[in-house]
Amino acid sequence: MPFEFVFEDMEPSETTHTFDGELWFGNQRIWGPASCHESASTLADIINKTDPRFTLRLTKADPEEYYHKHYMTLKSGSDVLLKDVSVIDNMIDLADAIRKAQAQPRPGQ
């Protein structure tokens, strides 16, 4: 079941990011490296459990300050997997990379 991402604007809020993330689709990096908040670990687990072709790899990074500007909700079918998680703009790019990868046919299709 494809992922559906919904983004809504929010009042900017400052936060510290302590990870760099890379999104892999099979053995190909399709996004990153990009700065991530520690909450990205929950996103990584959900993405991989829902579609094991994806792996969001997180590595520790020096702390950096960012302003979260959007709420992100992640759905798969009728299931809400994440709701109103505050994110920066790079998560829109991650969602675009996932959409493009999921549009590719699965092997054997």
N, CA, C and O of each residue as an XYZ file, in Angstrom:
436
protein
N       0.850     -1.185      0.000
C       0.000      0.000      0.000
C       0.893      1.245      0.000
O       1.776      1.358      0.850
N       0.686      2.170     -0.924
C       1.539      3.367     -0.977
C       1.357      4.261      0.253
O       0.304      4.290      0.890
N       2.423      4.977      0.548
C       2.364      5.975      1.608
C       1.674      7.226      1.079
O       1.789      7.566     -0.098
N       0.965      7.893      1.957
C       0.381      9.202      1.640
C       0.875     10.175      2.702
O       0.659      9.969      3.896
N       1.533     11.227      2.260
C       2.036     12.257      3.165
C       1.154     13.486      3.043
O       0.792     13.893      1.939
N       0.809     14.075      4.183
C       0.046     15.318      4.218
C       0.854     16.308      5.050
O       1.262     16.009      6.172
N       1.079     17.491      4.481
C       1.827     18.541      5.184
C       0.929     19.742      5.389
O       0.209     20.158      4.482
N       0.980     20.295      6.592
C       0.237     21.512      6.916
C       1.205     22.501      7.546
O       2.080     22.117      8.323
N       1.045     23.778      7.206
C       1.900     24.810      7.787
C       1.615     24.965      9.276
O       0.502     24.722      9.744
N       2.639     25.373      9.999
C       2.507     25.624     11.431
C       3.337     26.857     11.774
O       4.161     27.304     10.975
N       3.115     27.394     12.950
C       3.975     28.466     13.450
C       5.368     27.870     13.636
O       5.497     26.825     14.274
N       6.408     28.497     13.103
C       7.750     27.935     13.239
C       8.141     27.754     14.708
O       7.878     28.609     15.554
N       8.776     26.615     14.979
C       9.277     26.363     16.328
C      10.702     25.844     16.226
O      11.005     24.953     15.432
N      11.569     26.421     17.048
C      12.984     26.060     17.008
C      13.198     24.710     17.676
O      12.590     24.400     18.700
N      14.073     23.920     17.076
C      14.396     22.610     17.628
C      15.822     22.236     17.252
O      16.400     22.814     16.332
N      16.377     21.282     17.954
C      17.739     20.840     17.704
C      17.716     19.495     16.982
O      17.046     18.556     17.412
N      18.452     19.420     15.887
C      18.610     18.160     15.154
C      19.958     17.559     15.521
O      20.968     18.261     15.570
N      19.966     16.248     15.779
C      21.183     15.571     16.206
C      21.516     14.361     15.331
O      22.365     13.546     15.693
N      20.849     14.244     14.180
C      21.093     13.127     13.265
C      21.197     13.625     11.832
O      20.656     14.672     11.476
N      21.905     12.850     11.020
C      21.847     12.965      9.572
C      21.115     11.724      9.086
O      21.325     10.627      9.604
N      20.257     11.903      8.092
C      19.494     10.782      7.569
C      19.736     10.578      6.086
O      19.982     11.522      5.336
N      19.659      9.313      5.684
C      19.704      8.928      4.280
C      18.606      7.904      4.060
O      18.475      6.949      4.826
N      17.824      8.102      3.020
C      16.768      7.162      2.680
C      17.254      6.270      1.554
O      17.696      6.745      0.508
N      17.165      4.976      1.786
C      17.582      3.985      0.801
C      16.358      3.223      0.312
O      15.459      2.897      1.086
N      16.343      2.951     -0.974
C      15.318      2.132     -1.615
C      16.064      0.949     -2.216
O      16.699      1.062     -3.264
N      15.974     -0.187     -1.533
C      16.839     -1.307     -1.907
C      18.274     -0.911     -1.650
O      18.624     -0.530     -0.533
N      19.116     -0.997     -2.679
C      20.531     -0.651     -2.491
C      20.883      0.711     -3.091
O      22.051      0.988     -3.367
N      19.873      1.560     -3.290
C      20.098      2.878     -3.887
C      19.676      3.985     -2.917
O      18.555      3.991     -2.409
N      20.601      4.922     -2.673
C      20.245      6.086     -1.854
C      19.405      7.023     -2.709
O      19.819      7.418     -3.799
N      18.208      7.381     -2.207
C      17.301      8.239     -2.974
C      17.043      9.580     -2.308
O      16.348     10.427     -2.870
N      17.598      9.786     -1.109
C      17.417     11.059     -0.402
C      18.522     11.174      0.636
O      18.924     10.188      1.254
N      19.004     12.399      0.813
C      19.984     12.664      1.848
C      21.408     12.600      1.305
O      21.626     12.333      0.123
N      22.357     12.848      2.177
C      22.166     13.048      3.605
C      21.499     14.387      3.911
O      21.733     15.395      3.243
N      20.668     14.358      4.937
C      19.944     15.548      5.358
C      19.782     15.527      6.876
O      19.735     14.465      7.496
N      19.700     16.700      7.447
C      19.557     16.828      8.887
C      18.205     16.287      9.355
O      17.177     16.510      8.716
N      18.228     15.564     10.493
C      17.000     14.978     11.045
C      16.928     15.182     12.553
O      17.947     15.216     13.243
N      15.722     15.313     13.037
C      15.426     15.364     14.465
C      15.413     13.935     14.998
O      15.255     12.987     14.230
N      15.575     13.780     16.296
C      15.570     12.429     16.875
C      14.242     11.696     16.639
O      14.205     10.466     16.667
N      13.164     12.435     16.409
C      11.873     11.794     16.137
C      11.868     11.039     14.809
O      10.959     10.251     14.548
N      12.885     11.276     13.964
C      12.976     10.557     12.691
C      13.163      9.054     12.905
O      12.891      8.268     11.997
N      13.621      8.646     14.083
C      13.774      7.211     14.342
C      12.414      6.506     14.306
O      12.324      5.365     13.853
N      11.370      7.166     14.771
C      10.023      6.601     14.687
C       9.590      6.494     13.231
O       9.027      5.479     12.821
N       9.849      7.531     12.456
C       9.536      7.504     11.029
C      10.292      6.375     10.341
O       9.721      5.666      9.512
N      11.564      6.198     10.673
C      12.378      5.137     10.076
C      11.763      3.768     10.328
O      11.666      2.950      9.413
N      11.347      3.517     11.564
C      10.737      2.226     11.912
C       9.444      2.001     11.134
O       9.218      0.916     10.598
N       8.606      3.016     11.074
C       7.311      2.891     10.400
C       7.489      2.647      8.909
O       6.830      1.778      8.337
N       8.370      3.403      8.282
C       8.587      3.243      6.846
C       9.071      1.827      6.537
O       8.565      1.180      5.619
N      10.047      1.350      7.300
C      10.626      0.035      7.028
C       9.647     -1.103      7.317
O       9.611     -2.088      6.580
N       8.858     -0.979      8.379
C       7.881     -2.029      8.703
C       6.754     -2.070      7.679
O       6.234     -3.141      7.366
N       6.375     -0.907      7.157
C       5.266     -0.839      6.207
C       5.711     -1.251      4.807
O       4.956     -1.902      4.085
N       6.921     -0.880      4.420
C       7.456     -1.238      3.105
C       8.950     -1.501      3.268
O       9.749     -0.565      3.232
N       9.340     -2.778      3.448
C      10.734     -3.112      3.745
C      11.737     -2.762      2.647
O      12.943     -2.905      2.851
N      11.266     -2.312      1.500
C      12.196     -1.857      0.464
C      12.889     -0.564      0.876
O      13.936     -0.217      0.330
N      12.301      0.156      1.849
C      12.853      1.434      2.314
C      13.598      1.264      3.625
O      13.161      0.540      4.520
N      14.739      1.950      3.719
C      15.478      2.034      4.976
C      15.898      3.485      5.164
O      16.585      4.051      4.313
N      15.491      4.082      6.268
C      15.940      5.419      6.633
C      17.068      5.238      7.640
O      16.836      4.883      8.795
N      18.295      5.488      7.185
C      19.483      5.309      8.025
C      19.799      6.624      8.718
O      19.913      7.672      8.083
N      19.937      6.545     10.024
C      20.231      7.729     10.833
C      21.590      7.561     11.490
O      21.891      6.512     12.059
N      22.409      8.602     11.407
C      23.703      8.604     12.075
C      23.800      9.870     12.929
O      23.283     10.926     12.562
N      24.466      9.741     14.064
C      24.645     10.879     14.958
C      25.395     12.000     14.244
O      26.315     11.761     13.463
N      24.978     13.215     14.533
C      25.609     14.395     13.945
C      25.752     15.463     15.019
O      25.133     15.382     16.080
N      26.564     16.450     14.734
C      26.682     17.583     15.649
C      25.334     18.290     15.729
O      24.652     18.428     14.713
N      24.941     18.740     16.914
C      23.652     19.424     17.055
C      23.584     20.689     16.202
O      24.536     21.467     16.136
N      22.446     20.872     15.557
C      22.178     22.077     14.771
C      20.762     22.538     15.066
O      19.860     21.729     15.284
N      20.583     23.858     15.068
C      19.259     24.432     15.323
C      18.502     24.629     14.013
O      19.062     25.109     13.028
N      17.236     24.255     14.012
C      16.360     24.414     12.848
C      15.003     24.898     13.329
O      14.677     24.810     14.513
N      14.225     25.408     12.395
C      12.847     25.788     12.678
C      11.917     24.823     11.960
O      11.899     24.759     10.730
N      11.148     24.078     12.735
C      10.110     23.227     12.150
C       9.004     24.141     11.656
O       8.562     25.040     12.373
N       8.550     23.903     10.407
C       7.569     24.787      9.772
C       6.308     24.073      9.326
O       5.355     24.715      8.884
N       6.292     22.746      9.438
C       5.150     21.974      8.938
C       4.792     20.868      9.918
O       5.636     20.353     10.651
N       3.507     20.521      9.904
C       3.064     19.277     10.532
C       2.976     18.241      9.430
O       2.458     18.519      8.349
N       3.483     17.043      9.702
C       3.436     15.957      8.733
C       2.572     14.833      9.282
O       2.737     14.412     10.426
N       1.656     14.356      8.464
C       0.870     13.168      8.781
C       1.197     12.134      7.714
O       1.277     12.456      6.529
N       1.384     10.898      8.138
C       1.720      9.803      7.232
C       0.634      8.748      7.330
O       0.292      8.280      8.416
N       0.091      8.378      6.157
C      -0.960      7.366      6.089
C      -0.530      6.259      5.125
O       0.306      6.460      4.244
N      -1.127      5.094      5.321
C      -1.009      3.991      4.369
C      -2.394      3.359      4.306
O      -2.849      2.732      5.263
N      -3.053      3.531      3.171
C      -4.448      3.105      3.084
C      -5.274      3.925      4.062
O      -5.182      5.153      4.088
N      -6.078      3.245      4.863
C      -6.907      3.949      5.850
C      -6.196      4.102      7.205
O      -6.752      4.685      8.135
N      -4.973      3.578      7.310
C      -4.224      3.634      8.573
C      -3.427      4.931      8.679
O      -2.694      5.291      7.758
N      -3.570      5.622      9.791
C      -2.746      6.792     10.096
C      -1.536      6.281     10.873
O      -1.666      5.790     11.995
N      -0.368      6.400     10.266
C       0.857      5.866     10.862
C       1.566      6.877     11.755
O       2.159      6.505     12.767
N       1.507      8.142     11.386
C       2.031      9.261     12.176
C       1.081     10.423     11.996
O       0.533     10.613     10.910
N       0.877     11.202     13.041
C      -0.049     12.327     12.929
C       0.584     13.582     13.495
O       1.058     13.599     14.630
N       0.583     14.637     12.683
C       0.984     15.982     13.107
C       2.357     16.036     13.771
O       2.519     16.640     14.831
N       3.332     15.406     13.147
C       4.714     15.483     13.618
C       5.326     16.751     13.019
O       5.233     16.964     11.810
N       5.943     17.586     13.836
C       6.525     18.820     13.314
C       7.838     18.498     12.600
O       8.661     17.729     13.098
N       8.016     19.110     11.409
C       9.173     18.807     10.559
C       9.670     20.069      9.856
O       9.001     21.102      9.840
N      10.878     19.950      9.270
C      11.409     21.010      8.426
C      11.131     20.655      6.963
O      10.606     19.585      6.655
N      11.496     21.578      6.074
C      11.192     21.400      4.648
C      11.778     20.137      4.035
O      11.213     19.611      3.077
N      12.891     19.636      4.556
C      13.515     18.488      3.905
C      12.650     17.224      3.968
O      12.874     16.294      3.194
N      11.677     17.174      4.864
C      10.780     16.017      4.907
C       9.820     16.015      3.712
O       9.319     14.961      3.321
N       9.570     17.169      3.143
C       8.776     17.225      1.903
C       9.573     16.558      0.787
O       9.016     15.825     -0.031
N      10.877     16.814      0.757
C      11.745     16.164     -0.235
C      11.796     14.655     -0.009
O      11.790     13.889     -0.972
N      11.846     14.220      1.246
C      11.829     12.790      1.555
C      10.523     12.163      1.049
O      10.542     11.093      0.440
N       9.401     12.827      1.301
C       8.103     12.314      0.842
C       8.074     12.203     -0.683
O       7.557     11.225     -1.222
N       8.627     13.199     -1.379
C       8.688     13.149     -2.836
C       9.530     11.971     -3.311
O       9.163     11.298     -4.274
N      10.651     11.716     -2.649
C      11.517     10.589     -3.023
C      10.782      9.262     -2.825
O      10.910      8.357     -3.649
N      10.019      9.141     -1.745
C       9.254      7.917     -1.503
C       8.175      7.743     -2.560
O       7.984      6.642     -3.076
N       7.469      8.816     -2.886
C       6.421      8.731     -3.920
C       6.991      8.242     -5.246
O       6.415      7.368     -5.894
N       8.120      8.806     -5.642
C       8.740      8.424     -6.913
C       9.179      6.955     -6.880
O       8.980      6.226     -7.852
N       9.767      6.528     -5.776
C      10.221      5.139     -5.665
C       9.034      4.178     -5.667
O       9.094      3.128     -6.306
N       7.953      4.525     -4.959
C       6.791      3.635     -4.909
C       6.070      3.556     -6.242
O       5.319      2.610     -6.477
N       6.280      4.522     -7.114
C       5.651      4.489     -8.428
C       6.315      3.458     -9.347
O       5.757      3.078    -10.376
N       7.516      3.014     -8.958
C       8.206      1.988     -9.751
C       7.531      0.641     -9.519
O       7.129      0.340     -8.395
N       7.403     -0.168    -10.561
C       6.786     -1.487    -10.362
C       7.652     -2.377     -9.485
O       8.880     -2.327     -9.543
N       6.999     -3.183     -8.682
C       7.724     -4.160     -7.871
C       8.248     -5.257     -8.790
O       7.647     -5.527     -9.830
N       9.348     -5.886     -8.429
C       9.854     -6.988     -9.252
C       8.771     -8.057     -9.436
O       8.081     -8.431     -8.488
N       8.640     -8.536    -10.665
C       7.640     -9.544    -10.960
C       6.281     -8.990    -11.355
O       5.364     -9.759    -11.641
N       6.133     -7.653    -11.376
C       4.847     -7.058    -11.748
C       4.854     -6.651    -13.195
O       3.857     -6.130    -13.695
